[in-house]
Amino acid sequence: MSASKIKNTNRASTNLNIIEIKEFDVLKQEVSKYIKDENIINDVHKAYIFAEKMHANQKRKNGDPYIYHPLSTSYYLAQLEMGPKTIIAGLLHDVIEDTPITKKEISDMFGEEVAELVDSVTKVSFFEEDNREKIKSEYLRKLYISMAKDIRVIIIKIADRLHNMLTISNMSLEKQKLVAQETLNIYSAIAHRIGMKNAKSKLEDMSFAVLQPKDYQYIVKLLDENKQTREKDVEKTINNIYEFLTKEKNVKILAIFGREKTHYSIYRKMSVNGKEFEQIHDLTAIRIITKSIDDCYKVLGFIHQKYIPLSGRFKDYIATPKNGVYQSLHTTVADNNNMIFEVQIRTNKMDDVAESGAAAHWRYKDNEIVDVAKRQKEIDEQIDVFTRILDITDQADENENNKDLEKQLQQDIFASTIYVLTPNQQVITLPYGATVLDFAYRIHTEIGEKTTGAKIDGSFSPINTVLKSGQVIEVKTSSKQQPTHEWLKIVITTNARNRIRKYLNNKFNEDKGFENERKEAAIKAQHIINSFINQKDWKWKKISIDQTTELVKKDGYASLEEFLISIARGEFPIAEAVDKYYVNQSYSKDDETLRTIASRTINDKTLKNDIVIEGITNIKTSIAICCLPIPYEDVVGYVTKSGNGIKVHMRKCFSLNSLVEQNKRLVEVKWNEAVTINNTYRTKIRYFATDRPNLLYDISRVLTNSKATTINIKMGVDPKTLIASGVLTVQVKSVEQLNQIIASIKSLANLIDCERDVKVID
């Protein structure tokens, strides 16, 4: 028998078979693989008969009997070896929503636990509604709270969504894209966070096929081209590893096989990392299943003896589990023929959890009596999600602000995470970019409010230090410490930000008893600011009071008066306050056009062009590729000699000013704000950095977070200096957005410089 065929028959079949089933016998056969009690199987059959009867007159959009949907949903749950109550809830999950049956009737027939599951799933079902966007925040709140109370609710919803995606072609194209995007944003993210890797991969690939069909087919074509050769190479490598480990090193191997990367993960590597398909060497990972953790590390050592390990490509997720559940050793190696491949080493239990995640905790065991709350608590201790979800939703309710709930949960719970340790070795998960202050508030609000810094791996660091995975953090506090508005700039987690704002608002309300003193302090601070502006001769740079008020409110101050009081208390330096909130340093005495931007724009919805020539409505204009101007830069039109209309340049464009006859062919143009407000514009950014791992990934995250569309990313590394440089081609809406992107990239670690890639005259 070849090594790739070796399997442990006790392993759960975690590679989900996403097909539509139409007969109960198929479900029964799957359930019977792990449930041998005929009475339990009869209970499942009873639920099927009931569901079939209730949905008897209902059809799917393609005319099929509706029962195919709950039947297929339960079939996927059975593949995960879920218990009978979850299987029955899967069969009944649409009964309350689509039929006259009540929760009490389900409870009477199938028990309170099943009724509770069905009711919870019903409460978070809204995707077929026409007003989905209006009630999305409320839906998400219910979804996450239900998940936090009993994770089986989201497991059923994931199974439900798998079948909806399988049959998505029955919907209109517009609705297909809407549902696929929701699947990618919500369900695949949740599946990833709770460790259901197989379900996550299936949802991603099915969504990818709908949202970007051309890119999907392109990846399929690339994978098919050398598939046979690739499979032979992998088969040969698997056999070599098996012979080496079992015969030369006498290690017991339970299974060894290859797993190909998903279509979506390949697409992400190509688009985000700017790689060509040929540059992705680890298309197939070789997975080795061992008997014990000790054997995992033994196998790792032997693999590094036989092959050349690539620097920086080893990850120990056994010591520090990913998302609190995923455990495995990962290493990327090269053989003598320079074939590069990834090796994943884990135990049988780790493999089950890796594919099924939190669902593995609810896998059926004979005669087991389960306390739902206790089981939920055990799972949360591992994945560290449920308590945090409840905290965020509670804070959203307190602030009466549910509209940002999706963004907050995505940032805090479902974004890329780091894993740090308390001194007693408790693992704390935080979003990428979290600081010491975020960590302190994650431990407890009172600790956060008194934090002065922390010892990181034994060395003291300030509160704004960005944390890295694997570090041991010991928070240092002082009874005299208290939060300030500056702290809002340091933290990135919703929990910390909300706790700081609550403290500041409470303090603001407490101080209202001293109204006269407060007003005097605010007036005095305003006088100091005005004197500082006059002393610097910046009066002509000063922005309006409304603009100042808007800026301070964006940074968490309740009012301009509150901000002025914080200055009076010495919490905010005068120079910094003036620079950030009172003047616009980009104003120039030599070029007042930046101040009077309205004179360079019009707002005429009857005109289709985003740039127009005054008095002319039917002439073609286009953006010059040499300088790629964007709204609302100072621009000028150049009448082309070739008869291709007017090319619009930045007024300081080097190429334009180098033309001998340029003055004779220039025309004044204006941006048409009615059109530009709905458009994006291409521009280029050049960057230089000291090379490091994940540089491109961090840059791509900045672009994603800034909502810029990435057209192309290029990077090269000088082998002598190890200086990485490249050009980013992006689509932006305005100069302000571009400047924000450049500033964010400049703040990344190892960045030397970042600037717009354009040549202008001084």
JOSULNOR-V436581 format. One record per helix or strand of 2 or more residues. SS is the DSSP state (H for helix, E for strand). FROM is the first residue (numbers start at 1). LEN is the number of residues. Records with the same first field share a line. If there is no record, write none. Layout:
BEGIN
SS=FROM-LEN / FROM-LEN
END
This chain:
BEGIN
H=3-3 / 24-8 / 38-17 / 67-13 / 84-9 / 95-4 / 103-8 / 112-12 / 136-14 / 152-15 / 168-3 / 173-21 / 197-15 / 213-13 / 227-22 / 263-10 / 277-3 / 293-14 / 348-15 / 372-12 / 386-13 / 405-8 / 436-8 / 445-5 / 487-4 / 494-42 / 539-3 / 545-10 / 560-9 / 574-8 / 592-3 / 597-4 / 654-4 / 662-4 / 673-4 / 695-11 / 735-12
E=253-8 / 284-7 / 308-2 / 315-2 / 329-6 / 340-8 / 417-6 / 427-5 / 451-6 / 459-3 / 472-6 / 601-2 / 611-3 / 621-3 / 635-5 / 646-5 / 666-2 / 669-4 / 681-10 / 709-5 / 716-2 / 723-10 / 751-6
END
